[in-house]
Amino acid sequence: MSISAEQHVHVLAAAQRNVDNSVSKTCNGAVNDTVESVDALYRLARQLGCKAVSYYRDGSRENQVLTSMKTDSKQETPTVITTTTIIDTSPDSALQTGDIVPEGRAESENEAAARRLAEAEAAARKQGAIRLERPRELRGATWRIPFDGQNLYVTVNHDEEMIAEVFATGPISGGVGMLASKMLRGGFDAAEVAYSLNKVTGTHAVWFNERLLTSPEQAVAECLMITNRRLKGHPDSARALKSQPSLGTQSSGLPQVASLGSSNTQHPAPNTQHVVGAIMSSMISTCPECHGQLEHASGCDFCRDCGYSKCK
């Protein structure tokens, strides 16, 4: 009971900022709380971005979970009231501060907390750290990848321009998709998120999209890159993307593919994707030791530069 209800709300707001769903927490109030103080508490929760909040006043029930064990009388301490004058000439200042404190009235603790939060968000926007909100409607695809005797399901959603969120269920922690979604909406590029996920290795391997995956996190990274390549109009796999320029193009920009009975047969770009992907290459990914090029041969990944081998 030594923690005030306002401090409970600040803890709830700190957790809510990193979760898309609504998070609720019981805020324990003092026995002498009034209707006005509870109203100010809920308004503070709204200003801090909380989506749900519950309240319990101490002593409102005979039997309660938390009780105060202090029996000594509480010494009264002098109350210090500080008046803060805010001078901000930026055009964005009125958009985030909420209610303006009238001149001559002391700024309450709730108003000061909301003001500090608004100033922190404004400073983050000036530095370019803008958190994009999730649109109401997104498009995407779901991949089912057999991994370690289970099915790994990876869903990647986008708004036709950039990837907005990732969901992963199966032999993987649910926090991987949540963290990747936060990074994507926090300004990270899809390639950066995939690079971080590719660093996670495991003991089981699966062949997916013309590369060897050794962990579910690498599968999530590959699904991210598939969606990223599709948004840019590129082939799904990295092998096909590297092999595409070597096929040659005509003046119309469409690739030429040799076929039986015709020495110059022209096909549309979507139909050539399977032909391009069929050109196998031994280069698969980056070496974790020297960051060189890994090659896949005889069922094992190895690097010619530093001698790294996945099978050793």
N, C-alpha and C positions, 0 to 999 in steps of 0.2 A: 504493500500500500504506500510505500515511500515514493513511487513513481506517479507523477501527475497524469491526468487524462490527456493533456496536450502532448506530453512526451510519448504516450502510447500512439497517438495519431501520427506523430512524426516517424515513428518506427514503421507503422502501417504504410505511410506514404513512400518510405524508402523501398519497401518490398513491392509496392504496386507499380512503381516506375519500371520495373524489369519483368513484369508479367502482363500478358495480354488479357487473360481472364481476370475476373474480379477477385480480390483478396479481402477477406474480412478478419477483423481482430476485435476482441472484447477490450474496450477501454474502461478501466476501473476508475471511477470518479470518487471524490471525497464525500463524506457523509453530509457535509454542509453545502453541497452543490445546489444551485438554483436552476430554475427553468431558463433564465437568461444565460447562465454559464454553459448549460448543455446545448442551447441553441448556438452559442458561439463556437462550441466544440464541433458541431456538425458542419457549420460554415467553414471552419478551418480545414476540416477533412475535404470539403468540396474544393476549396482553393488549392490544396496541395495535390489534387488529382486522385483522391481515393474514390473507388467505385462502390465500396460497401464498408460499413462501420457499425459496430454494436456497442452499446453502453450499459454499464452496470454501476449503480450507486452503492457505495459501501453502507451496510446496515439496513438495506431495503428488505432483506429477508433475515429470518431468525438463524437459519443454518446456511452458511456460504462456504465456498471452497477456500478463499483467501481471507484471512483475518489479521488484524494488526495486533501484535503482541506487546506493543508499547503501552505501559501503564502510567508512566510519569507524565506530568502536565507539560504541555508544549509551551515553551517560552515564546512570547510574542516578539517578533523582530520588526524593526521599522521597515516600512515599505518605501522603496525608492522609485519614483516615477520619473522616467526620462522622456523628454520630448525631442523627437527627431524631425528635422526639417529636410525634406528631399528636394533637391534641385536637379532636374534632368531636362536638358533641352533636346534630347534625341526624339525623333518622331515615334519610335517604338515603345517609349516609356509608358505611355498611357494605355497600351494594348495589353500589358501584362501585370500592372500593379493593382488592378481591380479598383476598389473604392479608394477615393482620395481622402486623406485625413484632413478634416477642417482645421483651420488655423486656430490655435488656442486650446485644442483638445489633445490630450496625451495619447500617444500611439500605444495600443494594447499589445500584449505578447503575441496574440494570434495575428494581428495585422503586421507586426514586425517579422514574424516567420514567413508569412505569405510574401512580404516585400523582398526578403532575402532570397526566397526561392525564385521569384520573378527576375531578380537581378542576376542570379546565377544562370538562369536559362537565357537571358539576353546576352550575357557574356559568352556563353557557349555558341550562340548563333553568330556572334561577331567573329569568333575564331573558326567558323565553318563546321562546327560539330552539331549538325542539325539531324534530329531523329525524325525520320519520315513515318507518318502514320499509315496504317494499313488501309488500303482502299476497301470499299464495300464489296467489290466483286473482283476476283482474280481468275486467271486461267492457268492451267498447269497439266502435269502428267504424273502418273504413279508407276514406278518400276517395281516388279517383284523379282528379287534376286535370291536364289537359294544359297544360303551361307551357313556353314557349320551345322548341317542337318535341320536348319530352320529357314523360314522365309523372311527375308528382310524387305520391308516395304518402305520405299522412299518417294515422297511426294514433293515436287518443286513447283511453286506457283509464281506467276509473273503478271505484269500489267502490259504486256506487249513491248515494253521498253527495257525493263530491268527486273531482276529476280527480287521478290519481296519476302518470301518465307519458305521454310523447309520443314517437313515433318518426316520423322524416321521412327519406325516401330519394328520390333523384332529383337534380334540378338545385339541390341545397342541401347545405350542410355538415352532416355527421352530428352535429356538436357542438351544433347548434341544438336538436335534440330532447333531447339529454342535459342541456343547460343548463336548458331549460324544465322538464324533469322534476325536476331538483334544486331549482329555485325552487318548484315546486308542492309537493314533499314537505318543503320547508324553511319553509313557512308563508305563502308568497305566494298571493294570490287569483288565480284564473284570469283575471279581468279585468285585473289588474296585469301578468301575464305577457303577455297579448295586447296590452296598450297598449305595452309595450316592443318587441314584435315588429312592431307596426304602424308604428313609426318608420323601419323599414328600407325603402327604396324602390329600385327598379331601372329598367331601360329597357324591359322587356316588360310587357305587361298582359294580364289574362284576366278574364272576367266569371264570377263564381262566387258563388252564394248571394245574388243580387240586389245585389252590390257589385263595384266594380272593384278588382282586386288588381294591384299593380305590382311585387311581389316574391314569391318563394317564402316568405319569412318572414311576409308578410301572409297567405298562404294557411294557414300553420300557425296563425296567430292566429285566423283565421276558423273553422277547425275546432275550436279550443279553445272559442270562444264558442258554436258550435253545440252542442257537448256540454254546456257550462255551462247554456245555455238549456233543453236537453232535461231536464237533471236538475231544473230548477226548474219544469218543465211549461209552458214558454213556446214560441212558434213558433221555427223555426230561424233566420230572418233578422231583422235589426234593423228592417227596413222593416215586416215583418209585426207585430213587437212594438209599434212605434209606432202602427200603424193599428188594432190590435186594440181599444182602448177606444172608438174612434169608431163601432163597429158597433152598439153598444147591447146590453143584456142584459135577459133576463126575470127574473122572481122566482126561477126555478130556477138562475140563473147561467149558462145556456147562451146563446151568441150567436145573434142572429136574422140570417138571410140571406134577402134577397128573391129570389124565383125566379118564373119564368113560371107563370101559372095559380094562384098562391097569393100572397096578400099578407102572410101570417104563417106561414112555414114554418120549423119548428124542426129543427136538425140537431145531432148530437153535436159536441163540441169537436174531436175528431180530424179529422172530415170538413171542418170549416170552415177548417182550416189552409191548404189550397190556395186557398180563396176569399180569405182574408185576404192571402195572399202575392201574389195577383193584382192587388191594388190598388197600382199603381206610384206611387212617390214619387221625386222628384228628389233628395231628401236622401240622401247615401250615407255620409259619414264626416266626420272632423274636419279642419279646415284645418291644415297643418303650420306655417303662419306665425303666424296669430293665434288658432288653436284655435277658430275659428268653425265654421259649418256649410258643408261642401262640397256643391255641387250638380253633377249630371251632366246635361249637355245638349249636343247636337250632337257626341257622341262625345268630350267633353272634360270634365274636372273643374275647377270654378272656384269661387272664394269671393266673394260679394257684399260682404263686409265690408272686406277689405283688397285685393281685386283679384288675388289669387293665381290662377294658371292652370297646370294640369298640362301644357298644350300649348305653353306659351311657353318 
